[in-house]
Amino acid sequence: MNRRDLLKLTALGVGLGMMSLPTVSCAVTTQGRMLPPSKGKRIVIVGGGWAGVTAAKYLKREIPDADVVLIEKRPMFMSCPISNVWLAGLVNLDFLIHDYLTPAAKYGYTFINATVTGIDRDKRRVYTDQGYVEYDYLVLAPGIRYNYDAWFAGDKEMARYTQTHYPSAFIPGSEHLRLRKKVENFEGGTFVLVVPPAPYRCPPAPYERAAMIAYVFKKNKAKARLVVLDPKSDIAPKGPGFRKAFEELYLDIIEYVPMASIKEVDPVKKVIKTTAGDIKFDDANLNPPHQAASIAWEAGLVNPQTGWCDVDPLTLQSKVDPRVFVPGDANLIQGFPKSGDMANNQVKSVLVKTIKAMIEGKDPLQFVKAPTNTCYSMVNGDPQEAIVINVVFDFDMQKRAPVAKQTNVVNERSTDLGRATYEWARGMYRDMFS
């Protein structure tokens, strides 16, 4: 980690004190209206991740008369996809970060750097720490939060201790920096990586992270054992590719433990009790279950039984409020993985077409298309080798549900796929920010 990368992460403004925990205060500001009344339809987007940035660009491009407003609390974008590769030191931070102002200036939408404190769906207002913004349509794309309650039953002090000492790093920011330092400085002993229960952000990510951590341990000649605790019965997706990499590249480092659902976590005594047995650790990457981000809960849009927003897969409209759309990781659509690629494609193939059709008084189902999903996973650092999965989806219009039409998996790692990983990422970043 060089000094310039450290300064860039500092500029993101996402210290541990700002990271999402299971409960977040959502007080409404007393400040007034931030923007004058819109002359056309106003579409407000909450959240500047993969879904939110894509939505801002393409909504303004496809509906030029609309007043498109993107609200994001971070002053700078940092990507979760490719962050595992950065964790292993294979790319610098420049590859992951982007500014919000360039695409806003180029495509003509409004970017507001503010923290959303509440949403009034009756008045159709989004409240921030700087005032409120009125909307005709709301695109809620806030991503995820960690459900530490599943482990600690509301003990916020223990949740914060765990997040501080054994960060998950599935939300971009300081957690990634801390995890990278921990991995780089680990000299030996047992390092545990907990795979969260499904559904969670980016299904292959924990296994790619395990490979990248093992690569660093191998490169540093650390006398380390990396224990991967997985609640599933086997690695999925891309199981054969990951298993082959683990066995051929990191046999003496990675110990994969299936059917290891978490029963109890004691981060102070460094003990994890699972259905596959108990394990003591020296350091860890502890990943609790995921849920929709706190603002979605505060807005009354989350199904408490699942922890996610229920939406119509064909339109991405909330089943609670048809004026609210929830693309990306905060929704729950059976069959769709939570990934950056899926978020980007959901927005372009479903969300933008739906809102445009509604504004024009047309039937959205005449225009929407099922998205695709592509996911590369780096499994080796020298040489840089990856595996990949691509799924082409279709919509069952009668059941109003997605179906996987074609699945292509390449489990044989190669340097060609390693190079393709970066080409894919560059293409996605260009699509959102250039």
ZICORDA-V9761 format. One record per pair of residues at least 4 apart in sequence whose C-alpha atoms are under 6 Angstrom apart, sorted by sequence separation. I is the first residue (numbers start at 1). J is the second residue. D is the distance in whole Angstrom. If there is no record, write none. Layout:
i:I j:J d:D
i:I j:J d:D
This chain:
i:14 j:18 d:6
i:48 j:52 d:5
i:49 j:53 d:6
i:55 j:59 d:6
i:58 j:62 d:6
i:59 j:63 d:6
i:60 j:64 d:5
i:83 j:87 d:6
i:86 j:90 d:6
i:103 j:107 d:6
i:104 j:108 d:6
i:120 j:124 d:6
i:127 j:131 d:6
i:128 j:132 d:6
i:149 j:153 d:4
i:160 j:164 d:6
i:162 j:166 d:5
i:163 j:167 d:5
i:181 j:185 d:6
i:182 j:186 d:6
i:205 j:209 d:6
i:217 j:221 d:6
i:235 j:239 d:5
i:239 j:243 d:6
i:244 j:248 d:6
i:245 j:249 d:5
i:246 j:250 d:5
i:247 j:251 d:5
i:250 j:254 d:6
i:266 j:270 d:6
i:274 j:278 d:6
i:297 j:301 d:6
i:303 j:307 d:6
i:312 j:316 d:5
i:318 j:322 d:6
i:342 j:346 d:6
i:345 j:349 d:6
i:346 j:350 d:5
i:347 j:351 d:5
i:348 j:352 d:6
i:350 j:354 d:6
i:357 j:361 d:6
i:358 j:362 d:6
i:380 j:384 d:5
i:396 j:400 d:6
i:420 j:424 d:6
i:429 j:433 d:6
i:430 j:434 d:5
i:47 j:52 d:5
i:48 j:53 d:5
i:85 j:90 d:6
i:86 j:91 d:5
i:104 j:109 d:5
i:120 j:125 d:5
i:127 j:132 d:4
i:149 j:154 d:5
i:217 j:222 d:5
i:246 j:251 d:6
i:266 j:271 d:5
i:273 j:278 d:4
i:296 j:301 d:6
i:297 j:302 d:5
i:303 j:308 d:6
i:311 j:316 d:5
i:312 j:317 d:5
i:317 j:322 d:5
i:347 j:352 d:6
i:357 j:362 d:5
i:380 j:385 d:5
i:396 j:401 d:5
i:119 j:125 d:6
i:126 j:132 d:5
i:169 j:175 d:5
i:272 j:278 d:6
i:302 j:308 d:5
i:303 j:309 d:6
i:311 j:317 d:5
i:318 j:324 d:6
i:379 j:385 d:6
i:395 j:401 d:6
i:396 j:402 d:6
i:119 j:126 d:5
i:126 j:133 d:5
i:169 j:176 d:5
i:265 j:272 d:5
i:272 j:279 d:5
i:302 j:309 d:4
i:311 j:318 d:4
i:317 j:324 d:6
i:318 j:325 d:6
i:357 j:364 d:5
i:378 j:385 d:6
i:379 j:386 d:5
i:395 j:402 d:4
i:119 j:127 d:6
i:125 j:133 d:6
i:167 j:175 d:5
i:264 j:272 d:6
i:271 j:279 d:6
i:301 j:309 d:6
i:311 j:319 d:5
i:317 j:325 d:4
i:378 j:386 d:4
i:394 j:402 d:6
i:118 j:127 d:5
i:125 j:134 d:4
i:264 j:273 d:5
i:271 j:280 d:4
i:310 j:319 d:6
i:316 j:325 d:5
i:329 j:338 d:5
i:377 j:386 d:5
i:394 j:403 d:5
i:117 j:127 d:6
i:124 j:134 d:6
i:263 j:273 d:5
i:270 j:280 d:6
i:316 j:326 d:6
i:354 j:364 d:5
i:377 j:387 d:5
i:393 j:403 d:6
i:116 j:127 d:6
i:117 j:128 d:5
i:124 j:135 d:6
i:148 j:159 d:6
i:195 j:206 d:6
i:263 j:274 d:5
i:270 j:281 d:6
i:376 j:387 d:6
i:393 j:404 d:4
i:394 j:405 d:6
i:116 j:128 d:4
i:262 j:274 d:5
i:376 j:388 d:4
i:393 j:405 d:5
i:115 j:128 d:5
i:261 j:274 d:5
i:375 j:388 d:6
i:392 j:405 d:6
i:115 j:129 d:6
i:260 j:274 d:5
i:261 j:275 d:5
i:375 j:389 d:5
i:392 j:406 d:5
i:260 j:275 d:5
i:328 j:343 d:4
i:353 j:368 d:6
i:374 j:389 d:6
i:391 j:406 d:6
i:260 j:276 d:5
i:291 j:307 d:5
i:292 j:308 d:5
i:374 j:390 d:4
i:391 j:407 d:4
i:79 j:96 d:5
i:291 j:308 d:6
i:373 j:390 d:6
i:390 j:407 d:6
i:78 j:96 d:5
i:350 j:368 d:5
i:373 j:391 d:5
i:390 j:408 d:5
i:78 j:97 d:4
i:349 j:368 d:6
i:372 j:391 d:6
i:389 j:408 d:6
i:77 j:97 d:5
i:349 j:369 d:5
i:372 j:392 d:5
i:389 j:409 d:4
i:77 j:98 d:5
i:372 j:393 d:6
i:388 j:409 d:6
i:308 j:330 d:6
i:309 j:331 d:5
i:310 j:332 d:6
i:349 j:371 d:6
i:388 j:410 d:5
i:76 j:99 d:5
i:308 j:331 d:5
i:309 j:332 d:6
i:370 j:393 d:6
i:387 j:410 d:6
i:42 j:66 d:6
i:44 j:68 d:6
i:45 j:69 d:6
i:48 j:72 d:5
i:234 j:258 d:6
i:308 j:332 d:6
i:370 j:394 d:5
i:387 j:411 d:5
i:41 j:66 d:5
i:42 j:67 d:4
i:43 j:68 d:5
i:44 j:69 d:5
i:45 j:70 d:5
i:46 j:71 d:5
i:47 j:72 d:5
i:233 j:258 d:5
i:346 j:371 d:6
i:370 j:395 d:6
i:40 j:66 d:5
i:42 j:68 d:6
i:232 j:258 d:6
i:233 j:259 d:5
i:345 j:371 d:5
i:387 j:413 d:5
i:226 j:253 d:6
i:227 j:254 d:6
i:232 j:259 d:5
i:386 j:413 d:5
i:225 j:253 d:5
i:226 j:254 d:5
i:227 j:255 d:5
i:228 j:256 d:5
i:229 j:257 d:5
i:230 j:258 d:5
i:231 j:259 d:5
i:385 j:413 d:6
i:386 j:414 d:6
i:228 j:257 d:6
i:231 j:260 d:5
i:385 j:414 d:5
i:230 j:260 d:5
i:231 j:261 d:4
i:385 j:415 d:5
i:229 j:260 d:6
i:342 j:373 d:5
i:384 j:415 d:6
i:386 j:417 d:5
i:341 j:373 d:6
i:386 j:418 d:5
i:385 j:418 d:4
i:188 j:222 d:5
i:190 j:224 d:6
i:192 j:226 d:6
i:195 j:229 d:6
i:384 j:418 d:5
i:187 j:222 d:5
i:188 j:223 d:4
i:189 j:224 d:5
i:190 j:225 d:5
i:191 j:226 d:5
i:192 j:227 d:5
i:193 j:228 d:5
i:194 j:229 d:5
i:195 j:230 d:5
i:315 j:350 d:6
i:188 j:224 d:4
i:292 j:330 d:4
i:315 j:354 d:6
i:69 j:109 d:6
i:73 j:113 d:5
i:68 j:109 d:5
i:69 j:110 d:5
i:70 j:111 d:5
i:71 j:112 d:5
i:72 j:113 d:5
i:73 j:114 d:5
i:69 j:111 d:6
i:72 j:114 d:6
i:73 j:115 d:5
i:376 j:421 d:6
i:12 j:74 d:6
i:12 j:75 d:6
i:12 j:76 d:5
i:5 j:93 d:6
i:28 j:117 d:6
i:52 j:141 d:6
i:27 j:117 d:6
i:28 j:118 d:6
i:191 j:281 d:6
i:200 j:290 d:5
i:26 j:117 d:5
i:44 j:135 d:6
i:190 j:281 d:5
i:191 j:282 d:6
i:193 j:284 d:6
i:196 j:287 d:6
i:26 j:118 d:5
i:43 j:135 d:6
i:80 j:172 d:6
i:190 j:282 d:5
i:191 j:283 d:5
i:192 j:284 d:5
i:193 j:285 d:5
i:194 j:286 d:5
i:196 j:288 d:6
i:197 j:289 d:6
i:42 j:135 d:5
i:43 j:136 d:6
i:87 j:180 d:5
i:191 j:284 d:5
i:194 j:287 d:5
i:196 j:289 d:5
i:42 j:136 d:5
i:43 j:137 d:5
i:44 j:138 d:5
i:45 j:139 d:5
i:46 j:140 d:5
i:47 j:141 d:5
i:78 j:172 d:6
i:41 j:136 d:6
i:43 j:138 d:6
i:45 j:140 d:6
i:46 j:141 d:6
i:47 j:142 d:5
i:34 j:131 d:5
i:33 j:131 d:6
i:34 j:132 d:6
i:32 j:131 d:5
i:33 j:132 d:5
i:34 j:133 d:6
i:29 j:129 d:6
i:31 j:131 d:5
i:168 j:285 d:6
i:166 j:284 d:6
i:168 j:286 d:5
i:166 j:285 d:5
i:168 j:287 d:5
i:166 j:286 d:6
i:88 j:212 d:5
i:20 j:145 d:6
i:22 j:147 d:5
i:84 j:209 d:5
i:202 j:338 d:5
i:201 j:338 d:5
i:202 j:339 d:5
i:148 j:288 d:6
i:147 j:288 d:6
i:147 j:289 d:5
i:147 j:290 d:6
i:146 j:290 d:5
i:145 j:290 d:6
i:145 j:291 d:5
i:144 j:291 d:5
i:145 j:292 d:6
i:144 j:292 d:5
i:145 j:293 d:5
i:144 j:293 d:4
i:143 j:293 d:6
i:142 j:293 d:6
i:14 j:173 d:5
i:15 j:174 d:6
i:14 j:174 d:6
i:211 j:379 d:5
i:208 j:377 d:6
i:241 j:411 d:4
i:208 j:379 d:6
i:119 j:299 d:6
i:139 j:324 d:6
i:140 j:325 d:6
i:141 j:326 d:6
i:137 j:323 d:5
i:138 j:324 d:5
i:139 j:325 d:5
i:140 j:326 d:5
i:141 j:327 d:6
i:143 j:329 d:5
i:144 j:330 d:6
i:139 j:326 d:6
i:143 j:330 d:5
i:51 j:328 d:5
i:50 j:340 d:6
i:54 j:344 d:6
i:51 j:343 d:5
i:55 j:347 d:6
i:51 j:344 d:5
i:59 j:352 d:6
i:50 j:344 d:6
i:103 j:433 d:5
i:54 j:432 d:5
